[in-house]
Amino acid sequence: MIPVIDQDACTGCGNCIEVCPPKAVVDEEGKAKLLAEFCEECGFCVPQCPVNAIEIRFPLSTDTGSA
């Protein structure tokens, strides 16, 4: 899953940019922006954000487990 960056919460610290192996996170006007086409979905950026502005949103399961 590709991480999502909350632009309102992002402080522009750059921690996520520094740890992104494919350099898919860039600075755009003082905020982090994810370039999805380059993202390798490693999630390294998520724990680096001191304000929790980056998250991976997993889809809700609709499987009830019954057959």
C-alpha positions as a Markdown table, in Angstrom:
| # | Residue | x | y | z |
|---|---|---|---|---|
| 1 | Met | 0.0 | 0.0 | 0.0 |
| 2 | Ile | 1.2 | 3.5 | -0.9 |
| 3 | Pro | 1.5 | 5.8 | 2.1 |
| 4 | Val | -0.7 | 8.9 | 2.3 |
| 5 | Ile | 0.7 | 12.3 | 3.5 |
| 6 | Asp | -1.6 | 14.6 | 5.3 |
| 7 | Gln | -0.6 | 18.0 | 3.9 |
| 8 | Asp | -2.3 | 19.9 | 6.7 |
| 9 | Ala | -0.4 | 18.0 | 9.3 |
| 10 | Cys | 3.0 | 18.0 | 7.6 |
| 11 | Thr | 5.5 | 20.3 | 9.1 |
| 12 | Gly | 8.1 | 20.0 | 6.3 |
| 13 | Cys | 10.8 | 18.6 | 8.6 |
| 14 | Gly | 12.2 | 16.4 | 5.7 |
| 15 | Asn | 12.7 | 13.2 | 7.8 |
| 16 | Cys | 10.6 | 11.2 | 5.3 |
| 17 | Ile | 12.5 | 12.6 | 2.4 |
| 18 | Glu | 15.9 | 11.5 | 3.9 |
| 19 | Val | 14.8 | 7.8 | 4.4 |
| 20 | Cys | 13.0 | 7.2 | 1.2 |
| 21 | Pro | 15.1 | 4.7 | -0.8 |
| 22 | Pro | 13.7 | 5.4 | -4.3 |
| 23 | Lys | 13.4 | 9.2 | -3.5 |
| 24 | Ala | 9.6 | 9.1 | -4.0 |
| 25 | Val | 9.1 | 11.7 | -1.3 |
| 26 | Val | 10.0 | 15.2 | -2.4 |
| 27 | Asp | 9.7 | 18.7 | -1.0 |
| 28 | Glu | 7.0 | 20.8 | -2.6 |
| 29 | Glu | 6.5 | 24.2 | -1.2 |
| 30 | Gly | 7.9 | 23.3 | 2.2 |
| 31 | Lys | 5.7 | 20.1 | 2.5 |
| 32 | Ala | 6.4 | 16.5 | 1.8 |
| 33 | Lys | 4.8 | 15.1 | -1.4 |
| 34 | Leu | 4.8 | 11.5 | -2.4 |
| 35 | Leu | 5.3 | 10.7 | -6.0 |
| 36 | Ala | 3.3 | 7.5 | -6.2 |
| 37 | Glu | 4.8 | 6.3 | -9.5 |
| 38 | Phe | 8.2 | 6.0 | -7.8 |
| 39 | Cys | 7.0 | 4.6 | -4.4 |
| 40 | Glu | 8.2 | 1.1 | -3.7 |
| 41 | Glu | 5.7 | 0.7 | -0.8 |
| 42 | Cys | 8.4 | 0.0 | 1.8 |
| 43 | Gly | 6.8 | 2.2 | 4.5 |
| 44 | Phe | 10.2 | 3.6 | 5.8 |
| 45 | Cys | 8.7 | 7.1 | 5.7 |
| 46 | Val | 5.8 | 6.4 | 8.1 |
| 47 | Pro | 7.7 | 6.0 | 11.4 |
| 48 | Gln | 10.0 | 8.9 | 10.6 |
| 49 | Cys | 7.2 | 11.5 | 10.7 |
| 50 | Pro | 7.3 | 13.2 | 14.2 |
| 51 | Val | 3.7 | 14.5 | 13.7 |
| 52 | Asn | 2.2 | 11.3 | 12.3 |
| 53 | Ala | 1.3 | 13.0 | 9.0 |
| 54 | Ile | 2.1 | 9.9 | 7.0 |
| 55 | Glu | 0.0 | 6.7 | 7.2 |
| 56 | Ile | -0.7 | 3.6 | 5.2 |
| 57 | Arg | -4.4 | 3.1 | 4.8 |
| 58 | Phe | -5.3 | -0.5 | 4.6 |
| 59 | Pro | -8.6 | -1.4 | 3.0 |
| 60 | Leu | -11.3 | -2.7 | 5.3 |
| 61 | Ser | -12.0 | -6.4 | 4.8 |
| 62 | Thr | -15.5 | -7.3 | 3.8 |
| 63 | Asp | -14.8 | -11.0 | 4.1 |
| 64 | Thr | -16.9 | -12.4 | 7.0 |
| 65 | Gly | -15.1 | -15.7 | 7.0 |
| 66 | Ser | -18.2 | -17.7 | 6.2 |
| 67 | Ala | -18.5 | -19.8 | 3.1 |
